[in-house]
Amino acid sequence: MVNNGVVSVLVSIDGAMTMPFVVDTGAVLTRLDPTRFGTRAITPGLTQVSTLDVGTVHLTDVDVVAASLCGVGMMCPDAGPAGLLGGAAMDELAVTIDYQRSAVTFGAFTAPAGARAPIMVPFALEGGGSATVGSAALTLPATRIAVDVDIEGMVVPMIVDTGSSTMVLEPGLYDSIVADGRAQSTANLATVTGTQSVPSTKLRAVTLAGAAQADVGAVRSPQGLDLGLLAREVGHPVDGLVGGAYLERYLTTIDYPARQITLRPY
């Protein structure tokens, strides 16, 4: 299912009934709402589930964060997805998102007949390292998909986040773009601190490795989304997130092992 540029897939935890999870490359660990899995008695906080099944993929002994999704992607218990499928669950796979057909393929993918020529976008897999979730210490894998993005002639470092419905820009970058007086509006954006009303606009040109799109929606990064923390994790500036407003215009394959995104224009 695709909703506002964000795609969900059915996931089974410990053999329980499948629930929709957002495919979220912007999350490191998989996150689930324990209240949606009441029969499994999942302990809140950092925990481990015995099995996670999505499509043909079967994972065992998976670290997850069990916590409410309220304030994350505008989701709350009993409404919408029951979790976020994070990068650590996908980092050994190629993941193809077909936004037009509301379909996700894990692993080998054959492009449909008539698909347009692909554009290859190399990326660096960054981040990870020592972290603390609650009182638990652990070592996180590198899952951040780092790319250079040309926004109206300015090349800036960004992170690909399929869990974001729009482009999210660092405040200074956003302010410099709208300084030309272009039209702005407001958008409601959910963060870990709650839903905030943030300025939004249209980017006249967004390009990844030659894959160019016009009139791409973008918002000014809110206070509850600290791109500085993300920058410290990856060791360099991060000026924003590449989200669904751009990605949904392509049949998108994110190949973690190959460190390559394949964009097939619709």
C-alpha positions as CSV (number, residue, x, y, z in Angstrom):
1,M,0.0,0.0,0.0
2,V,1.2,3.5,-0.8
3,N,0.0,6.5,1.2
4,N,1.3,10.0,0.5
5,G,4.5,8.7,-1.0
6,V,5.2,6.2,1.8
7,V,4.9,2.4,1.1
8,S,3.8,-0.3,3.6
9,V,4.3,-4.1,3.4
10,L,2.8,-6.9,5.5
11,V,5.1,-8.2,8.2
12,S,4.7,-11.1,10.6
13,I,6.4,-11.0,14.0
14,D,7.0,-14.4,15.7
15,G,4.5,-16.0,13.5
16,A,1.7,-13.7,14.5
17,M,-0.9,-12.3,12.1
18,T,0.6,-10.0,9.5
19,M,0.5,-6.3,10.1
20,P,1.4,-3.3,7.8
21,F,4.9,-1.9,8.3
22,V,6.3,1.2,6.6
23,V,9.4,0.4,4.5
24,D,11.7,3.0,6.2
25,T,15.3,3.3,5.1
26,G,15.5,6.3,7.4
27,A,15.1,4.0,10.5
28,V,18.0,1.9,11.6
29,L,16.2,-0.7,13.7
30,T,12.8,-2.0,13.0
31,R,10.2,-0.4,15.2
32,L,6.9,-1.9,16.2
33,D,4.0,-0.8,18.4
34,P,3.7,-3.6,21.1
35,T,0.0,-2.8,21.6
36,R,-0.7,-4.0,18.1
37,F,0.9,-7.4,19.0
38,G,-0.9,-7.9,22.3
39,T,-0.9,-11.7,22.1
40,R,2.9,-11.8,21.7
41,A,3.7,-10.0,25.1
42,I,6.5,-8.0,23.5
43,T,8.5,-6.0,26.1
44,P,8.6,-2.3,25.4
45,G,12.0,-0.8,24.6
46,L,14.9,-2.5,22.9
47,T,14.0,-6.2,22.5
48,Q,14.5,-9.1,20.2
49,V,11.9,-11.0,18.3
50,S,12.5,-14.6,17.2
51,T,11.3,-14.3,13.7
52,L,10.4,-11.5,11.2
53,D,8.8,-12.5,7.9
54,V,8.2,-10.1,5.0
55,G,7.5,-11.4,1.5
56,T,9.9,-14.3,0.9
57,V,12.3,-13.0,3.5
58,H,12.6,-14.9,6.8
59,L,14.8,-13.3,9.5
60,T,15.6,-14.7,12.9
61,D,16.7,-13.1,16.2
62,V,15.9,-9.6,15.1
63,D,16.6,-6.5,17.3
64,V,13.6,-4.2,17.3
65,V,12.5,-1.2,19.2
66,A,9.0,-1.8,20.8
67,A,7.4,1.6,21.2
68,S,4.4,3.6,20.2
69,L,4.4,5.1,16.7
70,C,2.6,8.3,17.7
71,G,4.7,11.2,16.4
72,V,6.5,9.0,13.8
73,G,5.2,9.4,10.3
74,M,1.8,10.7,11.5
75,M,0.9,7.3,12.9
76,C,-0.7,6.3,16.2
77,P,-1.9,3.0,17.6
78,D,-4.9,1.4,15.9
79,A,-4.5,3.8,12.9
80,G,-2.4,2.8,10.0
81,P,0.9,0.8,10.1
82,A,1.9,-1.2,13.1
83,G,5.6,-0.6,12.6
84,L,8.6,0.6,10.6
85,L,10.8,-1.9,8.7
86,G,14.2,-0.4,9.3
87,G,17.4,-0.5,7.3
88,A,19.0,-3.2,9.5
89,A,16.4,-5.7,8.4
90,M,17.1,-4.9,4.7
91,D,20.8,-4.2,4.5
92,E,21.6,-7.5,2.9
93,L,18.9,-7.2,0.2
94,A,17.8,-5.3,-2.9
95,V,14.5,-3.6,-2.2
96,T,12.3,-2.6,-5.2
97,I,9.4,-0.2,-4.6
98,D,6.8,0.2,-7.3
99,Y,4.9,3.2,-6.2
100,Q,2.4,3.0,-9.0
101,R,1.5,-0.6,-8.4
102,S,1.8,-0.4,-4.6
103,A,4.2,-3.3,-4.6
104,V,7.5,-4.1,-2.9
105,T,10.0,-6.8,-4.0
106,F,12.8,-8.1,-1.8
107,G,15.7,-9.6,-3.7
108,A,15.9,-10.3,-7.4
109,F,13.7,-8.1,-9.6
110,T,12.8,-8.2,-13.2
111,A,11.7,-4.9,-14.7
112,P,8.3,-5.1,-16.4
113,A,8.1,-5.0,-20.2
114,G,8.2,-1.5,-21.5
115,A,10.0,-0.1,-18.5
116,R,12.0,3.0,-19.4
117,A,15.8,3.1,-19.3
118,P,17.2,2.9,-15.7
119,I,19.4,5.6,-14.1
120,M,22.0,4.3,-11.7
121,V,22.7,6.3,-8.6
122,P,25.7,5.1,-6.5
123,F,25.5,5.6,-2.7
124,A,27.6,5.3,0.4
125,L,26.3,3.2,3.3
126,E,27.2,5.2,6.4
127,G,26.5,5.6,10.1
128,G,26.0,3.0,12.6
129,G,28.4,2.4,15.6
130,S,27.8,2.3,19.3
131,A,24.4,3.5,20.5
132,T,22.1,3.4,23.5
133,V,18.4,2.6,23.3
134,G,16.9,3.3,26.7
135,S,19.4,1.8,29.1
136,A,20.6,-0.9,26.6
137,A,23.9,-0.5,24.7
138,L,24.4,-2.0,21.3
139,T,26.3,-1.7,18.1
140,L,24.3,-0.6,15.1
141,P,25.1,-1.4,11.5
142,A,25.7,1.2,8.8
143,T,22.3,1.7,7.1
144,R,22.2,5.4,6.1
145,I,22.0,5.8,2.4
146,A,24.1,8.9,1.6
147,V,23.8,10.6,-1.8
148,D,24.7,14.0,-3.3
149,V,21.7,15.8,-4.6
150,D,21.5,18.7,-7.0
151,I,18.8,21.1,-5.9
152,E,18.4,24.0,-8.3
153,G,22.1,24.0,-9.0
154,M,23.3,23.5,-5.5
155,V,24.9,20.1,-4.8
156,V,24.2,19.1,-1.2
157,P,24.7,15.9,0.9
158,M,21.4,14.1,1.8
159,I,20.1,10.8,3.1
160,V,17.5,8.7,1.3
161,D,14.5,8.1,3.6
162,T,11.7,6.1,2.2
163,G,9.8,6.7,5.4
164,S,9.5,10.4,4.7
165,S,6.6,11.5,2.4
166,T,8.4,14.6,1.2
167,M,11.9,16.2,0.8
168,V,13.1,17.6,4.1
169,L,15.6,20.4,4.0
170,E,17.9,21.8,6.7
171,P,16.5,25.2,7.8
172,G,19.3,27.3,6.4
173,L,19.1,25.5,3.0
174,Y,15.3,25.9,2.9
175,D,15.5,29.6,3.8
176,S,18.1,30.3,1.1
177,I,15.9,28.6,-1.5
178,V,12.7,30.5,-0.6
179,A,14.5,33.8,-0.4
180,D,13.6,34.4,-4.0
181,G,10.0,34.9,-2.9
182,R,8.5,31.8,-4.3
183,A,5.1,30.6,-3.0
184,Q,5.0,28.8,0.3
185,S,2.4,27.0,2.3
186,T,2.4,24.9,5.5
187,A,2.4,21.2,6.1
188,N,1.8,19.1,9.2
189,L,4.8,17.0,9.9
190,A,5.0,14.4,12.6
191,T,8.2,14.0,14.7
192,V,9.1,12.3,17.9
193,T,8.0,15.4,19.8
194,G,4.6,15.5,18.1
195,T,3.0,17.0,15.0
196,Q,4.3,20.4,13.9
197,S,3.1,22.8,11.3
198,V,6.1,23.6,9.1
199,P,6.8,25.8,6.0
200,S,6.6,24.0,2.7
201,T,7.3,24.8,-0.9
202,K,8.1,23.4,-4.4
203,L,11.6,22.8,-5.6
204,R,12.0,23.7,-9.2
205,A,14.7,21.0,-9.9
206,V,15.9,18.0,-8.0
207,T,18.5,15.7,-9.6
208,L,20.3,12.5,-8.5
209,A,22.9,11.3,-11.0
210,G,21.1,12.8,-13.9
211,A,17.6,11.7,-12.7
212,A,15.9,15.1,-12.8
213,Q,12.4,16.1,-11.5
214,A,10.6,19.4,-11.3
215,D,8.1,20.8,-8.8
216,V,9.1,18.5,-6.0
217,G,7.5,19.1,-2.6
218,A,9.8,20.0,0.3
219,V,9.5,21.2,3.9
220,R,11.7,23.1,6.3
221,S,13.1,20.6,8.8
222,P,11.2,21.0,12.1
223,Q,12.7,21.3,15.6
224,G,11.8,17.7,16.4
225,L,13.9,16.4,13.5
226,D,17.6,17.0,14.4
227,L,19.6,16.6,11.2
228,G,22.6,17.5,13.3
229,L,22.4,14.2,15.1
230,L,22.3,12.4,11.8
231,A,25.3,14.4,10.6
232,R,27.2,13.4,13.7
233,E,26.3,9.7,13.1
234,V,27.6,9.7,9.5
235,G,30.5,12.1,10.1
236,H,29.7,14.9,7.7
237,P,26.9,17.5,7.1
238,V,23.5,16.3,6.1
239,D,21.4,19.0,4.5
240,G,18.2,17.0,4.2
241,L,16.2,13.8,3.4
242,V,15.2,12.5,0.0
243,G,11.7,11.2,0.5
244,G,8.6,10.0,-1.4
245,A,7.9,13.3,-3.2
246,Y,10.9,12.6,-5.4
247,L,11.1,8.8,-5.2
248,E,7.5,8.1,-6.1
249,R,8.2,9.3,-9.6
250,Y,10.3,6.3,-10.2
251,L,10.2,2.5,-10.0
252,T,12.9,2.5,-7.4
253,T,15.4,-0.3,-6.5
254,I,17.7,0.2,-3.5
255,D,20.4,-2.4,-3.7
256,Y,22.2,-2.4,-0.3
257,P,24.9,-4.9,-1.2
258,A,25.7,-3.2,-4.5
259,R,25.5,0.3,-3.0
260,Q,23.3,1.4,-5.9
261,I,19.9,2.9,-6.4
262,T,18.2,2.2,-9.8
263,L,15.6,4.7,-10.8
264,R,13.3,3.8,-13.7
265,P,11.1,6.8,-14.7
266,Y,7.4,6.1,-14.9
